């Protein structure tokens, strides 16, 4: 009896094993990655990808992102669809960068917080590093910018597609700031970027790092007194409703980087990768032209809203801020710093 039972069990197990082997199929790369990312294996199948950013729908970032999405769809013959999520829908800058590293976010427009993932980007955030917009563009679109993108990929697994130019960062507050001494004790929101924190301390302010999505309510409730951003972010996030004065400090000529999860990139076919790269280049020109066109109009909008615009001598501000440059150059890359300063 024991032998009969054993024989029946073995026969049943063998049948199950054969059935399992007969039903198995090779992985054809059809499963989606987290967050709706591209199918694995670079098969070129139709995919829907997500692009996030922190600004509102009226901002040039959003319009540039929509243009990028349109171009990707066109150049990939409809095989790649990019959905754009504004206003921190996919999280703040740090959340989105971490999401790209994990593959749950496919694209993001991010800037200074990149320094938390590859520290040399801190140097780009030093107030009064760039002389003007022309200096910024020569750096970003030259050898320095190319190396920065490569190093970001190598160190953070985030692919920098293209730098987009922003308007200069300006200071807003509920009082007039005319000289650097007026900054003493001013509770100013800054991004979570060491270079920004150090420079504002050197200028006499009391910097408070926080996510941009918290800025409006923090100004409204008096948690902070001031903030600093380009005209576009001030206007699109209605900072003028909770701040009375706009100081033209021009302290950072900045950028935003159109980034992509390298996990997502590797799962696209070569043709799809090419479509994304070409679309990024064309969208860059579109966005940069839009930013340049909008600056004067945005300043008028802020004036018309009732903000008092204060023009000031920035030299004393720059003198104080530059006292931290050497520290950051030494810590994060003297060669990078010198390359930027010496770009003509």
C-alpha positions in Angstrom: 0.0 0.0 0.0 2.8 2.4 0.9 4.5 1.8 -2.5 1.2 2.5 -4.3 0.6 5.8 -2.5 4.1 6.9 -3.1 3.8 6.1 -6.8 0.5 8.1 -7.1 2.1 11.1 -5.4 5.2 11.0 -7.6 3.1 10.7 -10.7 1.0 13.8 -9.6 4.1 15.8 -8.9 5.6 15.0 -12.2 2.4 16.0 -14.0 2.4 19.4 -12.3 6.0 19.9 -13.1 5.5 19.1 -16.8 2.5 21.4 -16.9 4.4 24.3 -15.4 7.2 23.9 -17.8 4.9 23.7 -20.7 3.1 26.9 -19.8 6.2 29.1 -19.1 7.1 31.8 -21.7 10.2 33.7 -22.2 10.2 37.3 -20.8 9.3 39.5 -23.8 9.8 42.7 -21.9 6.1 43.6 -21.9 5.8 44.4 -18.2 5.7 48.1 -17.2 8.3 49.5 -14.8 7.1 51.4 -11.7 5.3 54.7 -12.3 4.3 53.8 -15.8 7.8 53.7 -17.1 8.9 52.1 -20.3 8.8 48.4 -20.9 12.0 46.6 -20.0 14.4 45.4 -22.7 14.3 48.4 -25.0 11.6 46.8 -27.2 10.2 50.0 -28.5 6.6 49.2 -27.3 4.2 52.1 -26.7 4.8 53.6 -23.3 3.4 56.4 -21.2 6.0 58.3 -19.0 5.5 61.0 -16.3 7.2 64.4 -16.1 6.9 66.4 -12.9 7.9 69.9 -11.8 7.1 72.3 -8.9 5.7 75.3 -10.8 2.2 76.3 -11.8 0.6 75.9 -15.2 1.2 79.5 -16.2 5.0 79.1 -15.8 7.4 78.8 -18.7 8.6 75.5 -17.2 5.2 74.0 -17.7 4.8 75.4 -21.2 8.3 74.1 -22.1 7.4 70.7 -20.6 4.2 70.5 -22.7 6.3 71.4 -25.8 8.7 68.6 -24.9 5.9 66.1 -24.5 4.5 67.2 -27.9 7.8 66.8 -29.6 8.5 63.4 -28.0 5.2 62.0 -29.3 5.8 63.4 -32.7 9.4 62.2 -33.0 8.6 58.7 -31.6 5.7 58.3 -34.0 3.4 58.1 -31.1 5.1 55.3 -29.3 6.1 57.5 -26.3 3.6 59.6 -24.5 4.7 62.1 -21.8 2.2 63.2 -19.2 3.1 66.5 -17.4 2.4 66.9 -13.7 2.8 70.6 -12.5 2.6 72.1 -9.0 4.6 69.4 -7.1 1.9 66.8 -8.0 4.7 64.2 -8.1 6.4 65.6 -5.0 9.0 68.3 -4.3 12.3 68.4 -6.1 14.0 65.9 -3.7 11.0 63.5 -4.0 11.2 63.6 -7.8 14.9 63.0 -7.9 14.6 60.0 -5.6 11.7 58.8 -7.7 13.9 58.9 -10.9 16.6 56.9 -9.1 14.0 54.3 -8.2 12.2 54.4 -11.6 8.9 55.7 -10.2 9.3 59.1 -11.9 10.5 59.3 -15.5 11.3 63.0 -16.0 11.6 66.0 -13.8 12.5 69.7 -14.1 14.9 70.3 -11.1 17.6 72.7 -10.2 19.6 73.4 -7.1 18.5 70.4 -5.0 20.5 68.3 -7.4 23.5 69.3 -5.2 22.1 66.9 -2.5 22.6 64.1 -5.0 25.8 65.2 -6.6 27.5 67.8 -4.5 29.5 69.8 -7.1 26.2 71.3 -8.3 26.3 73.3 -5.1 28.8 75.6 -6.8 26.2 76.6 -9.4 24.0 77.9 -6.6 26.5 80.3 -5.2 25.0 83.8 -5.2 26.9 86.2 -7.4 28.8 83.4 -9.1 27.6 84.4 -12.7 28.2 87.9 -14.0 25.1 87.9 -16.1 22.8 85.7 -18.3 25.4 85.6 -21.1 28.0 84.2 -18.7 25.5 81.6 -17.5 24.7 80.4 -21.0 28.4 80.1 -22.0 29.0 77.8 -19.0 25.9 75.7 -19.4 26.1 75.2 -23.1 29.9 74.6 -23.2 32.3 72.0 -21.9 31.4 72.7 -18.2 27.8 72.0 -18.8 28.5 68.8 -20.7 30.8 67.5 -17.9 28.2 68.4 -15.2 25.6 66.3 -17.0 27.9 63.3 -17.4 29.0 63.5 -13.8 25.4 63.6 -12.6 24.6 60.4 -14.5 27.7 58.7 -13.2 27.1 59.6 -9.6 23.4 59.8 -9.2 22.0 57.6 -12.0 20.0 60.6 -13.2 20.4 61.6 -16.8 20.6 65.4 -17.5 19.0 66.0 -20.9 19.2 69.7 -21.3 19.8 72.8 -19.2 17.0 75.5 -19.5 17.8 79.1 -18.6 15.8 80.9 -15.9 15.3 84.5 -15.0 17.6 85.7 -12.2 16.5 85.1 -8.6 15.2 88.2 -6.8 14.3 88.9 -3.2 10.8 89.6 -1.9 9.9 90.7 1.6 7.3 92.7 3.5 9.6 95.6 4.0 12.0 97.6 1.8 15.5 96.2 1.6 17.9 98.9 0.3 21.3 97.9 1.8 22.8 94.7 2.9 22.5 95.7 6.5 18.7 95.6 6.1 18.9 91.8 5.8 20.0 91.4 9.5 17.7 88.8 11.1 15.4 88.5 8.1 13.9 85.0 8.1 14.2 84.1 4.4 13.1 80.8 2.8 15.9 79.3 0.7 16.0 75.9 -1.1 17.6 73.0 0.7 21.0 73.9 -0.8 24.1 74.5 1.4 25.5 77.2 -0.8 22.3 79.2 -0.6 22.1 78.8 3.2 25.8 79.8 3.7 25.6 82.9 1.4 22.5 84.3 2.9 24.0 83.9 6.4 27.1 85.7 5.2 24.8 88.6 4.0 23.3 88.8 7.5 19.9 87.0 7.0 18.5 84.1 8.8 17.9 81.5 6.1 15.2 78.8 6.5 15.4 75.9 4.1 12.0 74.4 3.1 10.3 72.9 0.1 8.9 75.4 -2.3 5.3 74.0 -1.9 5.3 75.3 1.7 6.4 78.9 0.9 3.1 80.6 0.3 1.5 79.4 3.5 4.7 80.1 5.5 4.7 83.7 4.3 1.0 84.0 5.0 1.4 82.8 8.6 4.6 84.6 9.4 6.8 81.5 9.7 9.2 83.3 7.3 9.5 86.9 6.3 10.9 86.7 2.8 11.8 84.4 -0.1 13.9 84.6 -3.3 13.0 83.3 -6.7 12.8 84.4 -10.4 9.8 86.6 -11.5 8.2 83.6 -13.1 7.9 81.5 -9.8 6.9 84.6 -7.8 4.1 85.4 -10.2 2.8 81.9 -11.0 2.7 81.0 -7.3 1.1 84.4 -6.3 3.8 85.4 -3.9 2.7 89.0 -4.6 -0.4 88.3 -2.5 1.7 87.8 0.7 4.7 90.0 0.0 4.8 93.7 -0.6 8.3 94.5 -1.8 10.4 93.1 -4.7 14.1 93.8 -4.5 16.1 93.4 -7.8 19.1 91.7 -6.3 19.9 89.5 -9.4 21.8 87.3 -7.0 21.6 84.0 -8.9 21.5 83.6 -12.7 20.1 80.1 -12.6 19.0 77.1 -14.6 16.6 74.2 -14.4 17.7 70.9 -15.7 15.4 68.6 -17.7 16.3 65.3 -16.2 15.4 61.7 -16.9 15.5 58.5 -14.9 18.4 56.4 -16.4 16.3 53.3 -15.5 13.6 54.6 -17.8 16.1 55.7 -20.5 17.7 52.2 -20.7 14.2 50.6 -21.1 13.5 52.6 -24.3 14.5 51.4 -27.7 17.3 53.3 -29.5 14.8 55.1 -31.7 12.8 56.2 -28.7 16.0 57.4 -26.9 16.9 59.4 -29.9 13.4 60.9 -30.0 13.6 62.0 -26.4 17.1 63.6 -26.9 16.0 65.5 -30.0 12.8 66.7 -28.4 14.8 67.9 -25.4 17.1 70.0 -27.6 14.2 71.6 -29.4 12.2 72.2 -26.3 15.2 74.0 -24.7 15.2 76.7 -27.4 11.4 77.1 -27.1 11.6 77.5 -23.3 14.6 79.8 -23.3 12.9 82.1 -25.9 9.8 82.1 -23.8 11.6 83.0 -20.6 13.4 85.9 -22.3 10.1 87.2 -23.8 8.2 86.9 -20.5 10.7 88.7 -18.1 9.5 92.3 -18.9 5.9 91.3 -18.9 6.2 89.4 -15.6 7.8 92.4 -13.9 4.9 94.6 -15.0 2.5 92.0 -13.7 4.1 92.2 -10.3 4.2 96.0 -10.3 0.6 96.1 -11.3 -0.3 93.8 -8.4 0.9 96.5 -6.0 4.4 95.3 -5.2 6.9 98.0 -4.7 10.0 97.3 -6.9 13.3 98.3 -5.3 16.4 98.8 -7.5 19.6 98.7 -5.4 23.3 98.6 -5.6 24.1 94.9 -5.6 27.9 95.3 -5.0 27.8 95.2 -1.2 25.5 92.2 -1.3 27.9 90.4 -3.7 30.9 91.3 -1.5 29.4 89.6 1.5 28.1 86.6 -0.4 31.4 85.9 -2.1 33.1 85.4 1.2 31.7 81.8 1.2 32.8 81.1 -2.4 36.3 79.8 -1.5 34.9 77.3 1.0 32.6 75.8 -1.5 35.1 75.8 -4.3 37.6 73.9 -2.1 34.9 71.5 -0.9 33.1 70.7 -4.1 35.6 71.4 -6.9 38.2 74.1 -7.3 38.6 73.2 -10.9 34.9 73.5 -11.6 34.7 76.8 -9.8 37.8 78.2 -11.7 36.3 77.0 -15.0 33.1 78.9 -14.4 34.9 82.1 -13.2 37.3 82.0 -16.2 34.6 81.4 -18.8 34.5 84.6 -21.0 
